[in-house]
């Protein structure tokens, strides 16, 4: 299981969702029911076929017990936007 606060690169979000889903013992179907996100889409996200939108990421991580914070890129245009996932206590 991840730490209380985890910085997530947008390209790694699917893997993070998969790891956390498996850590709580949920199937993709269970995560789909809890988040309202189609289980086929969850499979695409977890396998890296496509990436979820910010709203979809929020739904998935919220169902898994996380709050997310979007860190917008700074003045340096080379810097990427990142997400910080914070586990609710």
trRosetta pair geometry for C-beta under 8 A, 3 or more apart (Angstrom, degrees):
i j d omega theta_ij theta_ji phi_ij phi_ji
1 20 7.3 72 -136 -117 72 67
1 23 4.5 121 -89 -165 81 146
2 6 4.6 -36 175 -50 132 150
2 16 7.3 24 -60 -151 146 94
2 19 7.1 93 -43 112 100 125
2 20 6.6 -35 1 -83 115 99
2 23 7.9 -128 -3 -22 73 169
2 85 7.1 36 109 90 155 125
2 87 7.2 168 86 -48 97 121
3 6 5.7 137 56 -68 84 90
3 87 7.9 -152 123 1 36 123
4 86 6.7 14 156 -153 70 68
4 87 5.2 -105 -140 41 52 106
5 84 6.1 1 -172 179 95 106
5 85 7.2 164 -151 84 45 50
5 86 5.0 -5 -104 -104 81 79
5 87 7.6 -121 -62 12 43 76
6 16 7.3 166 119 -139 139 129
6 84 7.1 159 78 -158 39 59
6 85 4.9 -14 60 58 94 97
6 86 8.0 -178 22 -75 64 39
7 71 7.9 -22 -132 13 101 142
7 82 5.6 5 -168 161 98 134
7 83 7.4 145 -159 83 50 48
7 84 5.5 -31 -98 -101 61 77
8 12 5.7 -138 -167 83 80 104
8 13 5.7 86 153 -90 128 71
8 16 5.3 -27 -127 -45 131 164
8 82 6.8 153 69 -174 48 84
8 83 4.6 -25 62 72 102 99
8 84 7.2 165 13 -97 81 25
8 85 5.7 45 -17 -11 126 108
9 12 4.6 73 63 11 88 108
9 13 7.7 -126 92 -38 47 72
9 80 7.2 42 -142 99 85 145
9 82 6.5 -47 -99 -122 45 94
10 13 5.8 -18 -156 -22 41 116
10 51 6.4 46 163 -164 93 148
10 80 7.0 -127 8 163 112 125
10 81 6.8 49 -43 84 128 87
10 82 7.2 -130 -34 -115 81 46
10 83 6.9 107 -80 -6 69 104
11 48 7.9 32 -176 -132 75 106
11 51 7.4 -74 -110 -91 42 134
12 15 5.1 -57 -167 45 70 114
12 16 5.8 75 135 -28 87 102
13 16 5.5 -55 -147 37 34 115
13 17 6.3 37 155 -21 67 103
13 45 7.1 -60 108 -177 95 106
13 51 6.4 84 51 -150 122 96
13 52 6.6 -114 118 38 136 98
13 57 5.9 -49 -172 -119 143 122
13 83 6.9 57 -95 33 112 144
14 17 5.7 -52 -149 34 31 111
14 18 6.4 31 153 -18 64 105
14 45 4.2 -169 -110 155 98 65
14 46 4.7 179 179 -104 95 21
14 47 6.8 -87 160 27 142 23
14 48 5.3 -168 61 -70 152 57
14 51 6.8 -111 -39 -112 106 65
14 52 7.6 141 -77 -6 80 95
15 18 5.6 -53 -148 37 32 113
15 19 6.3 33 154 -19 65 106
15 46 7.2 107 -82 -155 33 59
15 48 7.5 13 -45 -60 88 101
16 19 5.8 -54 -146 36 29 110
16 20 6.3 21 158 -12 64 110
16 85 7.0 166 166 -8 141 155
17 20 6.1 -62 -146 42 27 105
17 21 6.0 29 156 -22 65 110
17 31 7.9 102 174 -168 102 156
17 42 7.3 -137 139 -155 137 86
17 45 6.1 9 50 122 152 121
17 46 5.9 -111 84 -87 106 84
17 52 8.0 77 -43 1 155 138
17 57 7.9 -120 -68 -134 124 72
17 60 5.4 -12 -127 150 126 137
17 61 7.2 -97 -100 -72 88 74
17 64 7.3 -165 -140 -28 67 154
18 21 5.7 -56 -144 36 27 111
18 22 6.3 21 160 -12 64 109
18 46 4.1 105 -68 -144 111 110
19 22 6.1 -61 -149 41 26 106
19 23 6.2 32 152 -27 64 109
20 23 5.3 -49 -143 31 33 118
20 24 6.8 18 162 -7 64 103
20 61 7.7 45 80 -122 163 70
20 64 4.8 60 136 -177 127 148
20 66 7.5 -34 -156 -27 163 128
21 24 6.6 -69 -157 42 27 96
21 26 4.9 -90 -168 70 78 105
21 27 8.0 -11 165 144 114 5
21 28 7.2 38 170 -86 155 54
21 31 5.2 -37 -123 -63 122 141
21 46 7.8 -57 26 -96 141 133
21 64 6.6 -85 -76 -99 61 125
22 25 7.3 39 -174 -79 37 27
22 26 7.5 -104 -76 51 24 65
24 64 6.6 -169 -2 -144 144 82
24 65 7.7 142 -76 3 145 124
26 30 4.1 -132 -159 85 94 129
26 31 5.1 106 136 -50 135 85
26 34 7.5 -58 -141 9 148 139
26 64 8.0 -125 22 -103 148 87
27 30 4.8 104 49 3 73 98
27 31 7.2 -139 95 1 43 85
28 31 5.7 -55 -149 41 36 110
28 32 6.1 44 149 -27 66 105
28 39 4.6 104 135 -155 103 99
28 42 4.8 165 -156 97 103 134
28 43 6.0 20 -139 -61 161 82
28 46 7.6 -107 -99 -4 116 148
29 32 5.4 -53 -150 32 31 118
29 33 6.6 31 153 -18 64 103
29 39 5.3 -6 -90 -96 51 148
30 33 5.8 -52 -150 35 32 110
30 34 6.3 23 155 -12 66 111
31 34 5.8 -60 -142 44 31 107
31 35 5.7 6 166 0 69 119
31 37 7.4 -30 133 59 88 104
31 39 7.5 119 70 -109 86 81
31 42 5.8 128 95 -131 124 157
31 60 6.8 30 175 -142 115 84
31 63 6.1 121 -153 112 70 141
31 64 7.3 2 -125 -65 106 95
32 35 6.5 -69 -131 49 19 93
32 36 7.7 128 178 -45 52 2
32 37 5.9 -109 -126 78 62 61
32 38 6.3 7 -139 -167 116 15
32 39 3.9 -57 -58 -64 148 83
32 42 6.0 -115 -71 -13 89 139
34 63 4.0 120 124 -158 107 122
35 42 8.0 120 57 -81 141 122
35 59 4.6 103 -173 146 96 94
35 60 5.0 22 -134 -95 157 48
35 62 7.2 127 -120 66 88 86
35 63 3.9 -88 -73 -25 85 150
36 59 6.0 -88 56 -170 97 136
37 41 5.7 -106 168 79 95 124
37 42 5.8 112 113 -60 113 95
37 52 7.7 -15 -142 -123 148 133
37 56 5.8 95 -109 -155 129 95
37 59 5.6 138 -44 106 111 130
37 60 5.9 -23 8 -71 153 91
38 41 4.3 86 71 5 94 107
38 42 7.1 -158 97 -10 49 83
39 42 5.2 -45 -148 31 41 118
39 43 6.6 47 152 -22 66 98
40 43 5.6 -49 -154 31 35 114
40 44 6.7 37 147 -18 64 102
41 44 5.5 -51 -152 35 38 114
41 45 6.4 37 151 -19 68 103
41 50 7.9 -62 -152 71 74 121
41 52 7.4 88 158 -96 109 96
41 56 7.5 -94 145 -160 136 143
42 45 5.7 -54 -149 36 32 111
42 46 6.1 27 156 -17 67 110
42 60 7.2 149 -112 -113 97 125
43 46 5.9 -57 -142 40 28 108
43 47 6.1 8 164 -2 64 114
43 49 7.9 22 119 16 71 129
44 47 6.4 -71 -142 48 23 97
44 49 4.1 -82 -154 62 79 119
44 50 4.8 6 152 34 119 96
45 48 7.8 35 177 -68 27 27
45 49 7.7 -64 -51 47 22 81
45 50 6.6 -51 -81 81 56 71
45 51 6.7 81 -128 -133 80 31
45 52 5.0 9 -109 -37 134 100
45 56 7.8 -156 -79 131 146 127
45 60 7.6 -120 102 -73 165 167
48 51 7.9 3 -144 -69 52 76
52 56 3.8 -126 -173 96 111 120
52 57 4.7 149 99 -58 120 75
52 60 6.6 101 61 -2 180 137
53 56 4.7 93 50 11 78 102
53 57 6.8 -136 94 -5 39 88
54 57 5.6 -55 -147 37 30 114
54 58 6.3 35 153 -23 64 105
54 70 6.5 -5 -138 -79 129 137
55 58 5.6 -53 -152 33 30 115
55 59 6.7 32 151 -20 63 102
56 59 5.6 -50 -150 33 36 113
56 60 6.4 32 154 -16 67 106
57 60 5.9 -57 -147 39 31 109
57 61 6.0 17 162 -7 68 112
57 68 6.6 3 127 -5 104 174
57 83 6.9 -101 149 -104 147 162
58 61 6.3 -60 -137 45 25 101
58 62 5.8 30 161 -24 63 113
58 68 5.7 -125 -104 38 73 125
59 62 5.9 -57 -142 36 22 113
59 63 6.5 24 157 -19 60 106
60 63 6.0 -58 -156 33 28 110
60 64 6.6 13 151 -8 63 111
61 64 5.5 -62 -148 45 37 108
61 66 4.0 -60 170 69 98 119
61 67 7.7 151 125 -90 113 4
61 68 5.4 75 83 -43 152 116
61 85 5.7 -124 -154 -127 140 114
62 65 7.8 87 -177 -41 28 10
62 66 6.6 -95 -78 67 31 63
62 67 7.2 48 -100 -96 76 47
62 68 7.9 -86 -54 -2 77 96
65 87 5.9 22 124 -151 101 77
65 88 5.3 -124 -179 39 75 98
66 85 4.5 -16 -168 -169 142 98
66 86 6.3 131 -160 65 79 39
66 87 5.7 -49 -99 -94 75 48
66 88 6.8 -165 -105 -11 20 82
67 85 7.6 148 74 -157 40 51
67 86 4.9 -24 62 65 90 98
67 88 6.1 93 -20 -62 95 92
68 83 5.3 -20 -165 -168 115 109
68 84 6.8 149 -157 75 60 49
68 85 5.4 -26 -99 -100 82 63
68 86 7.3 170 -90 18 30 77
69 83 7.1 141 72 -162 47 57
69 84 4.5 -13 57 57 99 103
69 86 6.8 41 -8 -10 104 115
70 81 6.4 -5 -175 -178 94 112
70 82 7.8 158 -158 85 50 38
70 83 6.0 -31 -102 -103 58 70
71 81 6.5 162 84 -162 60 59
71 82 4.7 -8 57 63 113 84
71 83 7.2 -170 15 -87 84 18
71 84 6.2 70 -28 -19 112 103
72 81 5.7 -24 -127 -114 40 96
73 76 7.3 -109 173 77 98 64
73 77 7.0 66 140 -134 138 34
73 79 4.4 154 -149 96 94 91
73 80 6.1 -94 -85 175 113 7
73 81 5.3 -78 -34 -62 85 63
74 79 5.2 27 33 56 86 156
76 79 4.7 83 86 -13 98 107
